Amino acid sequence: MGIDNFIWELDGWIIVAGVLSAVSAALLGNFLVLRKMSLLGDAISHAILPGLAAAFFISHSRNSIPMFLGAVIVGLLTAVFTEWIRGAGQVDEGASMGVVFTSLFAIGLVMIVQAADNVDLDPGCVLYGAIEFTPLDTWLILGFDVPRVVVVLSVVTLINLLFVVLFYKELKISSFDPSLSTTSGIPSWLMHYLLMTFVAVTAVASFESVGNILVVAMMVVPPAAAYMLTDRLAWMIVASAVIGSIAAITGHFAAISVPAWFGYHSTSTASMMAVMTGVFFLLAALFGPRHGVLVRTIRQRVLALRILSEDIIGLVYRVHEKQLTTKVNAQFLCESLLASSVSTRVSLFFLARKGWIIHREQGFDLTEEGQKHAEQLVRSHRLWEYYLINEAGVDENKIHEHAERFEHFTNKSLGQRLSDATDSPSIDPHGSPIPPLKSDHNDSGS
Amino acid sequence: MIDHLPIGPMLLGVMTLFADASSTTSITDRSVEWPTWENWMRVLLLRDYNTRVVVLGTTLLGLAAGVIGSFTLLRKRALMGDALSHATLPGIGLAFMIATSLGYDGKSLWTLLSGGAVTGVIGILSILWIRNLTRLKEDAALGIVLGVFFGGGIAVLGIIQQMPEGHAAGLESFIYGKTASMTTGDAWMIGVAGLTTTLVCVLFFKELKLLCFDEGFAGSRGFPVVRLDLLLMALVTIVTIVGLQAVGLILMIALLVIPAAAARFWTDRMTSMMFFSAWIGAFSCMIGASLSAIFPRLPSGAMIVISSATVFIFSMMLGPKRGVLIRRYRRQMLNRKIDRQHLLRGLYELIEQRPNSNEKVDANVPVSWDQLLQIRSWKPQRLTRCIRRARQEQLVHQETQSSVSLTPAGLEVATRLVHDHRLWEIYLITYADVAASRVDRDADRIEHVLDAEIIDQLEDLLEHRRDVHGVPNSPHVDPLSGNLATEPRNGNR
């Protein structure tokens, strides 16, 4: 089956189910990620097994409601036990979670094996998620055949949305600052367990309809991707829902088209949706506008190059000022500024293109424009040295390093205040002249 | 997670192993049949070949996982094994696909495990990458890798199922584990891997220990922190991958976490924690595997987790270092000591404040019960209990029904307590510039934990010479008028 076999009546409903499951999980997942409890969704979905089994033993049926209740109760117990072992036993949170969910899972397993003959829980079906069978089981609602899964997930999504909207302020404050929340009358433990309840409900509802991989991935990955994109909680929630939905839609298409490229049939939709969230996370982590890895790296590189360029014109200025006979070539610059030869050459290229320096036979020289910039830079450096000694009382041996750093971050207004604070001296602590502000470009070069 | 639901394969494993024992009973029979004496002996003495392999194999695995787990627990990486074991799945599937399409035997264990190791390592590197380069925390990094890689693994398995050679090829046993059908080869592999990792842990014990407790310090002392971290992760990977095939995802996580967490309650020393953890892991694996061999309807993987969880609860309650009970007991002892000290000091000060006491506080002066009740906000029952305990220790006398007095021994203790209390008050007033009206409460908190050495230092510092009573006067009370002083007297300097 390739992309040609796409049938709206079937695949449309599958996508709808995937999107609903993604949105309901991502809504709550934001708070799990912010509370550093990202693995709780995974833990709860492991741990609900004994709840399902116990409900089956008590009710002797595969009726959804007792199973649902049993699973939610055990899901909550997971949170309670984890908290108890962490508090009373002083065990690290991750470890206490690991102890609780594996133990509960094992208990559930033993219970289920005892009843194996009566429970036709197909492991494969639960594992991969039965999302492909979504369109087969329908309810008649308002004259339309709506798949049962879609109805259930819509309700869960709506409840989660209401919870997040109604308790937005409380969730926000208790996630960021639990003690402030408690002192302002919102018990953070209450919000914790309320959130846990909704996580358990969502996990159980989705486990039944779309499989668990999807829930675990959707609770962590889209919120984490959204966290890379924005600093505001409201936007993060919206972005996570959008990312989750797009991942669900593209995931279904990927499930039917990607294996076809290699000559196979389609693969499981839920797992491809999980993989797609990973792809979107990678994109967000790399290209996020403020916190993306690539953007941050580029920003650092650009800053490093800018500082190096400023250091270069400053050095050329000083060489000419002291009328040294040194040949100012790239190698000399590299060695004096402890920079790599590549970045020095790149800086020189950009400086030449801006028209700040020109290459002459005896080495690099500043143009008039370059001279102006170099003077301001050296002025700021020497003013800082003066200021640090006379106003801040910094030791004379240390002022150079400080000034070296400050000079690159001194803009016009700060420079003005600096020269006001120091009464515009003309000689710096080392005895070198401080170039005047906005001077005419006197030809100290050559 | 339900997604690892190992019912089918587990049952199959259990059934094949005990085909002879349970063939007479129907599988639909829910009652657990009590095994015969013969069965007990056969399992416990490891007479059965299969049982021997399973029990020894899992025991070795528990031992190795316990050793590694104690390091990862202290490094707060307990759930790293969780993410790692999920991340091996796509590698196992891809290795099968590639090997099969190249015409090799895709089911070869080494092929599959090396594939799993490759994606496992990629998973770990992704976790480290996300944690170090983005602003996300470790837990989110684990969750992302777990979810995405496992999704990828299931997607690959979904494709394999459609291959003619495939039909899942038993690859799902990596998720479910097939403890009960462990082969001699598996046991050998676990044994070799377990011994190697344990040996490496012992060789690099000092370095790994430093890494767990103080990474920054280790770095500043010139230890290659990053390489050590990678070494630890490599050890976790080896143990996980070897164990995965034998016992499955969930059990592997449990073996890495539970024994180490349980061992932490027993000791504060890294070396002994490692030993405890190894023994707890080995012991619970042995018990779990044996139980499952004796009772055919108990899956061994789950039984191993349950028995280690039992050991964990036991340790958490009774552990002599950090156990819940011992800590509660210690707190209670401290509370009793504090109550006793309050009682004695209260008696002393009440006697001292009497106008006719002649500046001499003496034993056998009765103080009424009501007065004692008023000096602190304690409940009557608590005071009564406190007095009863003090009487048993011969520190106070019950004069009448409603009055108490100090015995000579009690007086001695009370004198020392008041002495310490007032020294601290004077210290606070003189050196810490605390207002005189507040020092009583501050001193009240610390007096119970002042030891003799500090008192000596205080005495030197304040140049206190023992006066007639051996007790400095209270900074709150003017000794001439007996009234509360408005200005604090500046100590005895």
Boltz contact constraints between the chains, C-beta under 6 A:
constraints:
  - contact:
      token1: [A, 33]
      token2: [B, 140]
      max_distance: 6.0
  - contact:
      token1: [A, 36]
      token2: [B, 137]
      max_distance: 6.0
  - contact:
      token1: [A, 36]
      token2: [B, 139]
      max_distance: 6.0
  - contact:
      token1: [A, 38]
      token2: [B, 139]
      max_distance: 6.0
  - contact:
      token1: [A, 38]
      token2: [B, 140]
      max_distance: 6.0
  - contact:
      token1: [A, 38]
      token2: [B, 143]
      max_distance: 6.0
  - contact:
      token1: [A, 39]
      token2: [B, 79]
      max_distance: 6.0
  - contact:
      token1: [A, 39]
      token2: [B, 139]
      max_distance: 6.0
  - contact:
      token1: [A, 39]
      token2: [B, 142]
      max_distance: 6.0
  - contact:
      token1: [A, 39]
      token2: [B, 143]
      max_distance: 6.0
  - contact:
      token1: [A, 45]
      token2: [B, 1]
      max_distance: 6.0
  - contact:
      token1: [A, 46]
      token2: [B, 1]
      max_distance: 6.0
  - contact:
      token1: [A, 88]
      token2: [B, 324]
      max_distance: 6.0
  - contact:
      token1: [A, 89]
      token2: [B, 316]
      max_distance: 6.0
  - contact:
      token1: [A, 91]
      token2: [B, 261]
      max_distance: 6.0
  - contact:
      token1: [A, 92]
      token2: [B, 76]
      max_distance: 6.0
  - contact:
      token1: [A, 94]
      token2: [B, 78]
      max_distance: 6.0
  - contact:
      token1: [A, 94]
      token2: [B, 79]
      max_distance: 6.0
  - contact:
      token1: [A, 95]
      token2: [B, 73]
      max_distance: 6.0
  - contact:
      token1: [A, 95]
      token2: [B, 78]
      max_distance: 6.0
  - contact:
      token1: [A, 95]
      token2: [B, 257]
      max_distance: 6.0
  - contact:
      token1: [A, 95]
      token2: [B, 261]
      max_distance: 6.0
  - contact:
      token1: [A, 98]
      token2: [B, 78]
      max_distance: 6.0
  - contact:
      token1: [A, 98]
      token2: [B, 79]
      max_distance: 6.0
  - contact:
      token1: [A, 98]
      token2: [B, 257]
      max_distance: 6.0
  - contact:
      token1: [A, 99]
      token2: [B, 257]
      max_distance: 6.0
  - contact:
      token1: [A, 99]
      token2: [B, 258]
      max_distance: 6.0
  - contact:
      token1: [A, 99]
      token2: [B, 261]
      max_distance: 6.0
  - contact:
      token1: [A, 99]
      token2: [B, 312]
      max_distance: 6.0
  - contact:
      token1: [A, 102]
      token2: [B, 250]
      max_distance: 6.0
  - contact:
      token1: [A, 102]
      token2: [B, 253]
      max_distance: 6.0
  - contact:
      token1: [A, 102]
      token2: [B, 254]
      max_distance: 6.0
  - contact:
      token1: [A, 102]
      token2: [B, 305]
      max_distance: 6.0
  - contact:
      token1: [A, 103]
      token2: [B, 309]
      max_distance: 6.0
  - contact:
      token1: [A, 105]
      token2: [B, 250]
      max_distance: 6.0
  - contact:
      token1: [A, 106]
      token2: [B, 302]
      max_distance: 6.0
  - contact:
      token1: [A, 106]
      token2: [B, 305]
      max_distance: 6.0
  - contact:
      token1: [A, 106]
      token2: [B, 306]
      max_distance: 6.0
  - contact:
      token1: [A, 109]
      token2: [B, 299]
      max_distance: 6.0
  - contact:
      token1: [A, 109]
      token2: [B, 302]
      max_distance: 6.0
  - contact:
      token1: [A, 110]
      token2: [B, 298]
      max_distance: 6.0
  - contact:
      token1: [A, 110]
      token2: [B, 302]
      max_distance: 6.0
  - contact:
      token1: [A, 112]
      token2: [B, 7]
      max_distance: 6.0
  - contact:
      token1: [A, 113]
      token2: [B, 299]
      max_distance: 6.0
  - contact:
      token1: [A, 116]
      token2: [B, 7]
      max_distance: 6.0
  - contact:
      token1: [A, 116]
      token2: [B, 11]
      max_distance: 6.0
  - contact:
      token1: [A, 117]
      token2: [B, 28]
      max_distance: 6.0
  - contact:
      token1: [A, 123]
      token2: [B, 5]
      max_distance: 6.0
  - contact:
      token1: [A, 123]
      token2: [B, 7]
      max_distance: 6.0
  - contact:
      token1: [A, 123]
      token2: [B, 8]
      max_distance: 6.0
  - contact:
      token1: [A, 126]
      token2: [B, 2]
      max_distance: 6.0
  - contact:
      token1: [A, 126]
      token2: [B, 5]
      max_distance: 6.0
  - contact:
      token1: [A, 127]
      token2: [B, 3]
      max_distance: 6.0
  - contact:
      token1: [A, 128]
      token2: [B, 154]
      max_distance: 6.0
  - contact:
      token1: [A, 207]
      token2: [B, 2]
      max_distance: 6.0
  - contact:
      token1: [A, 212]
      token2: [B, 1]
      max_distance: 6.0
  - contact:
      token1: [A, 212]
      token2: [B, 2]
      max_distance: 6.0
  - contact:
      token1: [A, 212]
      token2: [B, 3]
      max_distance: 6.0
  - contact:
      token1: [A, 213]
      token2: [B, 3]
      max_distance: 6.0
  - contact:
      token1: [A, 213]
      token2: [B, 150]
      max_distance: 6.0
  - contact:
      token1: [A, 213]
      token2: [B, 151]
      max_distance: 6.0
  - contact:
      token1: [A, 213]
      token2: [B, 154]
      max_distance: 6.0
  - contact:
      token1: [A, 216]
      token2: [B, 147]
      max_distance: 6.0
  - contact:
      token1: [A, 217]
      token2: [B, 147]
      max_distance: 6.0
  - contact:
      token1: [A, 217]
      token2: [B, 151]
      max_distance: 6.0
  - contact:
      token1: [A, 220]
      token2: [B, 143]
      max_distance: 6.0
  - contact:
      token1: [A, 220]
      token2: [B, 144]
      max_distance: 6.0
  - contact:
      token1: [A, 220]
      token2: [B, 147]
      max_distance: 6.0
  - contact:
      token1: [A, 221]
      token2: [B, 144]
      max_distance: 6.0
  - contact:
      token1: [A, 221]
      token2: [B, 147]
      max_distance: 6.0
  - contact:
      token1: [A, 224]
      token2: [B, 136]
      max_distance: 6.0
  - contact:
      token1: [A, 224]
      token2: [B, 140]
      max_distance: 6.0
  - contact:
      token1: [A, 224]
      token2: [B, 144]
      max_distance: 6.0
  - contact:
      token1: [A, 259]
      token2: [B, 159]
      max_distance: 6.0
  - contact:
      token1: [A, 264]
      token2: [B, 159]
      max_distance: 6.0
  - contact:
      token1: [A, 264]
      token2: [B, 162]
      max_distance: 6.0
  - contact:
      token1: [A, 265]
      token2: [B, 162]
      max_distance: 6.0
  - contact:
      token1: [A, 267]
      token2: [B, 155]
      max_distance: 6.0
  - contact:
      token1: [A, 267]
      token2: [B, 158]
      max_distance: 6.0
  - contact:
      token1: [A, 267]
      token2: [B, 159]
      max_distance: 6.0
  - contact:
      token1: [A, 268]
      token2: [B, 154]
      max_distance: 6.0
  - contact:
      token1: [A, 268]
      token2: [B, 158]
      max_distance: 6.0
  - contact:
      token1: [A, 271]
      token2: [B, 151]
      max_distance: 6.0
  - contact:
      token1: [A, 271]
      token2: [B, 154]
      max_distance: 6.0
  - contact:
      token1: [A, 271]
      token2: [B, 155]
      max_distance: 6.0
  - contact:
      token1: [A, 272]
      token2: [B, 155]
      max_distance: 6.0
  - contact:
      token1: [A, 274]
      token2: [B, 147]
      max_distance: 6.0
  - contact:
      token1: [A, 274]
      token2: [B, 151]
      max_distance: 6.0
  - contact:
      token1: [A, 275]
      token2: [B, 151]
      max_distance: 6.0
  - contact:
      token1: [A, 275]
      token2: [B, 152]
      max_distance: 6.0
  - contact:
      token1: [A, 275]
      token2: [B, 155]
      max_distance: 6.0
  - contact:
      token1: [A, 278]
      token2: [B, 148]
      max_distance: 6.0
  - contact:
      token1: [A, 281]
      token2: [B, 144]
      max_distance: 6.0
  - contact:
      token1: [A, 285]
      token2: [B, 134]
      max_distance: 6.0
  - contact:
      token1: [A, 291]
      token2: [B, 135]
      max_distance: 6.0
  - contact:
      token1: [A, 293]
      token2: [B, 133]
      max_distance: 6.0
